């Protein structure tokens, strides 16, 4: 029986999912990382020895030479892949990437549209075209990974997206610097086409996961963002255009019968920091409470800049965590559930938390018990100096 693990963020993202996926890969037998939600808009920080990288287009096991499978639920940015590959090559890493042929391609038009909309809406988007790519596909202007294998078809679809979809969208909204957009149009489109060619010459594209499944002994499913940003369960409109629960992962596992019909062979890991985090606008509890107890991390990846806006912190809310885990159980009833609490070195041993709007302090193991994790083997505390225990 192959080992199956699913890692999910239990909050609003930035919970240390990438670090934990890397940890799982370090313990697994011949693993493959599978991305099953979101896309290239993630930022998963991993440190292995003297190597440190923030992953967006490759799985978080790549520093350990673990390959990544990019499923059809995800978006792909060919330019982003090209640039990130160069960054990884510079630190001695040659990332391995398999792609489902029906993964959705993000174009420069999607990025321009995203940045234009975000400059007005301020929904907390990263600004790299993820949501606009999803919307364009829902509006039937598709561009799939398989299309890159046929450059003539790719170019016809790209032109139709530009003329019949993108330019119409931009004509209906207020956007800045149209002259820059026009002047750089040919240059950026040529860069995109070049990146597409590089992609198909470098990575393998598959119609069916069965073509590679037997090469690996364990599967590590890497989630994106957090359950509280799920398009069905988060606080609309400040959500992502994705299912950030295990919904897609369970569907994928069942489709290819990776678990031999028994969900008890699946481990699900809900990851939270020892305090709340949220990037950009949107509802968040406990922001009126004192957070001076949280130590600053000089190596913090998340900063208050870019399209997402401010990186916010607040006291851990056990009701939000219970809600997120409960939402996931609707899609993922029978797997073995685990709780991961990261950044414990940034808070006191007695951690401030709220439950039923009441403030108290608890040790991490009592927090886990409150959330229904009574088995010590299902609790993974993380300290920066010693890692996961």
C-alpha positions in Angstrom: 0.0 0.0 0.0 1.4 3.4 -1.0 1.6 6.1 1.7 -0.7 9.1 1.0 -0.4 12.4 2.9 -2.4 15.6 2.4 -1.2 18.9 3.8 -3.7 21.8 4.2 -3.5 25.3 5.6 -6.1 25.6 8.5 -6.2 29.4 8.3 -5.9 32.2 5.8 -2.6 30.9 4.3 1.1 31.5 5.3 0.9 28.7 7.9 4.1 26.8 6.9 2.7 24.3 4.5 5.8 24.3 2.4 8.0 23.6 5.3 5.9 20.6 6.4 5.6 19.2 2.9 9.4 19.2 2.8 9.5 17.5 6.2 7.1 14.8 4.9 9.2 14.3 1.9 12.3 13.8 4.0 10.6 11.0 5.9 8.9 9.3 2.9 10.0 6.4 0.7 10.5 7.5 -2.9 7.9 10.3 -2.8 6.1 12.4 -5.4 4.6 15.8 -4.5 1.2 16.4 -6.1 -0.2 19.9 -6.4 -4.0 19.7 -6.3 -5.3 23.3 -5.8 -4.3 26.9 -6.6 -1.4 27.3 -8.8 1.5 29.6 -9.3 0.2 32.3 -6.9 1.5 30.4 -3.8 4.7 31.2 -1.9 5.9 28.2 0.1 9.2 28.8 1.9 11.5 25.8 2.4 15.0 25.7 4.0 17.3 22.7 3.6 20.8 23.2 4.9 22.2 26.4 3.4 19.5 26.4 0.7 16.4 28.5 1.0 13.7 29.0 -1.6 10.2 30.3 -1.9 8.3 27.9 -4.2 5.5 29.0 -6.5 5.8 26.8 -9.6 7.4 23.7 -8.2 6.6 21.4 -5.2 8.1 22.1 -1.8 10.1 18.8 -1.9 12.2 20.1 -4.8 15.2 20.9 -2.6 15.3 17.2 -1.7 15.2 16.3 -5.4 11.5 15.2 -5.1 9.6 15.5 -8.4 6.3 17.4 -8.6 3.1 16.5 -10.4 1.0 19.5 -11.4 -2.6 18.3 -11.7 -5.5 19.6 -13.9 -6.9 21.5 -10.9 -4.0 24.0 -11.1 -2.9 26.9 -13.2 0.5 27.1 -14.8 2.6 30.2 -15.6 5.2 29.3 -18.3 7.2 32.5 -17.7 7.1 32.0 -14.0 8.3 28.4 -14.4 11.2 29.5 -16.6 12.3 32.2 -14.1 12.0 29.9 -11.0 13.8 27.1 -12.7 16.8 29.5 -13.3 16.7 30.6 -9.7 16.8 26.9 -8.5 19.5 26.1 -11.0 21.6 28.9 -9.5 21.6 27.1 -6.1 22.3 23.7 -7.6 18.8 22.3 -7.9 17.4 20.8 -11.1 13.7 20.6 -10.4 11.6 17.8 -11.9 8.1 18.6 -13.0 5.3 16.5 -14.6 2.2 18.3 -15.9 -1.3 17.2 -16.6 -2.3 18.1 -20.1 -5.5 19.8 -19.0 -3.8 22.2 -16.5 -4.8 25.7 -17.3 -2.2 28.2 -18.7 -1.9 31.7 -17.4 -1.2 34.3 -20.1 0.2 37.8 -19.8 -3.3 39.1 -20.5 -4.6 37.3 -17.3 -1.8 39.0 -15.3 -2.6 42.5 -16.6 -6.3 42.0 -16.0 -5.6 40.8 -12.4 -3.4 43.7 -11.6 -5.9 46.2 -13.0 -8.8 44.7 -11.1 -6.8 44.4 -7.9 -5.7 48.0 -8.0 -9.4 48.9 -7.5 -11.0 45.9 -5.6 -8.1 45.2 -3.1 -9.3 41.6 -2.5 -5.9 40.5 -1.4 -4.8 39.0 -4.7 -1.1 38.3 -5.4 -1.6 39.9 -8.8 -0.2 37.0 -10.9 -3.4 36.2 -12.8 -4.6 33.1 -11.0 -8.2 34.1 -10.4 -8.5 35.7 -13.9 -7.2 32.6 -15.5 -9.9 30.5 -13.7 -12.6 33.0 -14.7 -11.4 33.0 -18.4 -11.6 29.3 -18.5 -15.1 29.4 -17.0 -16.0 31.8 -19.8 -14.9 29.1 -22.3 -11.7 30.9 -23.5 -9.5 27.9 -22.7 -5.8 27.6 -23.0 -4.5 24.2 -21.7 -1.1 22.8 -21.2 -1.8 20.4 -24.1 -2.2 23.4 -26.4 1.5 24.3 -26.0 2.4 21.1 -27.8 0.7 22.6 -30.9 2.1 26.1 -31.4 -0.3 27.0 -34.2 -3.3 26.1 -32.0 -1.6 27.9 -29.1 -1.2 31.1 -31.1 -4.8 31.0 -32.5 -6.2 30.7 -29.0 -3.9 33.3 -27.6 -5.0 35.8 -30.3 -8.7 35.0 -29.7 -8.2 35.5 -25.9 -6.5 38.9 -26.6 -9.0 40.3 -29.1 -12.3 38.7 -28.1 -11.9 38.4 -24.3 -9.1 40.4 -22.7 -9.5 43.6 -24.6 -13.2 43.6 -24.1 -12.8 43.1 -20.3 -10.3 46.0 -20.1 -12.6 48.3 -22.1 -15.2 47.8 -19.4 -13.0 48.7 -16.5 -10.7 51.6 -15.5 -7.1 50.7 -16.0 -3.8 52.5 -15.9 -0.9 53.0 -18.3 -2.5 51.8 -21.6 0.5 53.2 -23.5 2.9 51.0 -21.5 0.6 48.1 -22.2 0.6 48.7 -25.9 4.3 49.4 -26.2 5.3 46.3 -24.4 2.7 44.0 -25.9 4.8 42.3 -28.6 7.8 42.0 -26.3 5.8 40.3 -23.5 3.9 38.0 -25.9 7.1 36.9 -27.5 8.6 36.2 -24.0 5.5 34.1 -23.2 5.8 32.1 -26.4 9.5 31.5 -25.8 8.7 30.3 -22.3 6.0 27.9 -23.6 8.5 26.4 -26.1 11.1 26.0 -23.3 8.4 24.3 -21.1 7.4 21.6 -23.5 11.1 20.9 -24.3 12.0 20.6 -20.6 9.1 19.0 -18.8 6.8 16.0 -19.4 3.1 16.4 -20.1 0.7 13.5 -19.4 -2.9 12.9 -20.2 -3.3 10.4 -17.4 -1.6 10.1 -14.0 -1.5 6.4 -14.4 1.4 6.9 -16.8 3.7 7.7 -13.9 2.0 6.5 -10.7 4.0 3.3 -10.4 7.3 5.1 -10.4 6.7 6.3 -6.8 6.1 4.7 -3.4 4.4 7.6 -1.6 2.3 10.6 -2.6 2.5 13.9 -0.7 -0.4 16.2 -1.7 0.6 19.9 -1.2 -2.3 22.3 -0.6 -2.4 26.0 -1.5 -3.3 28.9 0.8 -5.7 28.0 3.6 -9.2 26.6 4.2 -10.4 30.0 5.4 -9.7 31.3 1.9 -11.7 28.5 0.1 -14.2 29.9 -2.4 -17.0 28.0 -0.7 -16.1 28.4 3.0 -14.1 31.7 3.3 -15.3 35.2 3.9 -16.5 36.4 0.4 -15.3 38.4 -1.5 -11.9 38.1 0.0 -11.4 34.4 -1.0 -9.4 32.6 -3.7 -10.8 31.1 -6.9 -10.0 27.6 -5.6 -11.0 24.7 -3.4 -8.4 24.8 -0.6 -9.9 21.9 1.4 -8.9 18.4 0.5 -11.8 18.2 -1.9 -9.6 18.0 -5.1 -7.1 15.7 -3.5 -9.7 13.2 -2.4 -11.3 13.4 -5.8 -7.9 12.7 -7.4 -7.2 9.8 -5.0 -10.5 8.2 -5.8 -10.2 8.8 -9.5 -7.0 6.8 -9.7 -7.8 4.5 -6.7 -4.6 5.4 -5.0 -5.9 4.2 -1.7 -7.4 0.9 -2.9 -10.8 2.0 -1.8 -9.8 2.6 1.9 -9.4 6.2 3.1 -7.9 4.9 6.3 -4.6 4.8 4.4 -4.6 8.6 4.1 -3.0 11.0 6.6 -4.3 14.6 6.5 -2.3 17.3 8.2 -3.9 20.6 9.2 -1.2 23.3 9.5 -1.5 26.5 11.6 0.9 28.9 13.1 0.7 29.5 16.8 -1.0 32.7 15.9 -3.3 33.9 13.2 -2.0 35.4 9.9 -3.7 36.9 6.9 -2.3 38.8 3.9 -4.3 41.7 2.5 -7.9 42.7 3.1 -10.7 40.5 4.5 -12.3 39.5 7.7 -10.0 38.4 10.6 -10.8 37.9 14.2 -8.9 39.1 17.3 -7.1 42.1 15.7 -8.1 44.2 18.7 -6.1 42.0 21.0 -2.4 42.6 22.0 0.1 40.7 19.9 3.3 42.1 21.4 4.1 38.5 22.7 4.8 37.4 19.1 8.5 37.5 18.4 9.6 38.9 15.1 11.2 36.4 12.7 14.1 38.1 10.8 13.7 35.5 8.0 9.9 36.0 7.6 9.0 35.5 3.9 5.7 37.3 4.2 6.0 41.1 4.2 3.6 44.0 3.8 4.2 44.8 0.2 3.0 44.0 -3.3 -0.5 43.5 -4.5 -1.6 41.5 -1.4 -1.0 44.5 0.9 -0.4 44.3 4.6 0.7 41.1 6.3 -1.5 40.9 9.4 -1.2 38.9 12.6 -3.6 38.3 15.5 -4.3 36.0 18.4 -5.1 32.4 17.5 -8.8 31.7 17.2 -9.8 28.1 18.1 -13.3 28.6 16.8 -11.9 29.5 13.3 -9.6 26.5 13.4 -12.4 24.1 14.4 -14.6 25.5 11.7 -11.9 25.0 9.0 -11.3 21.4 10.1 -15.0 20.7 10.2 -15.4 22.1 6.6 -12.7 19.8 5.4 -14.3 16.8 7.0 -17.3 17.1 4.7 -15.0 16.2 1.8 -12.5 14.0 3.8 -14.4 12.0 6.4 -12.3 8.8 7.0 -8.6 9.8 6.7 -6.4 9.9 9.8 -6.3 13.6 10.9 -3.3 15.4 12.4 -2.6 18.9 13.7 0.6 20.8 12.9 1.4 23.9 14.9 4.3 25.9 13.6 6.3 29.0 14.8 6.2 27.8 18.4 9.5 29.5 19.0 7.9 32.9 18.3 5.4 32.6 21.2 5.5 31.9 24.9 5.0 28.4 26.2 1.5 29.5 27.3 0.0 30.7 24.0 -2.7 33.3 24.0 -5.9 31.9 22.2 -9.6 32.7 22.1 -12.5 30.3 22.2 -16.1 31.5 22.4 -14.7 35.0 22.3 -12.9 34.4 25.7 -9.1 35.0 25.9 -7.0 32.5 27.7 -3.5 30.9 27.5 -2.8 27.3 26.7 0.2 25.1 25.9 0.3 23.7 22.4 -0.8 20.2 23.4 -3.9 21.6 25.2 -4.7 23.6 22.1 -4.6 20.3 20.1 -6.9 18.6 22.6 -9.4 21.5 22.3 -9.5 20.9 18.6 -10.1 17.2 19.0 -6.5 15.8 18.6 -6.0 13.8 21.7 -3.4 11.3 20.4 0.1 12.6 20.9 1.2 10.9 17.6 -1.3 13.2 15.8 0.3 16.4 17.0 3.3 17.9 15.3 4.8 20.9 17.1 7.4 22.9 15.2 10.3 25.0 16.5 12.7 26.8 14.2 15.8 25.4 15.9 14.8 21.8 16.1 12.1 21.4 13.4 9.1 19.1 13.7 8.8 16.7 16.7 
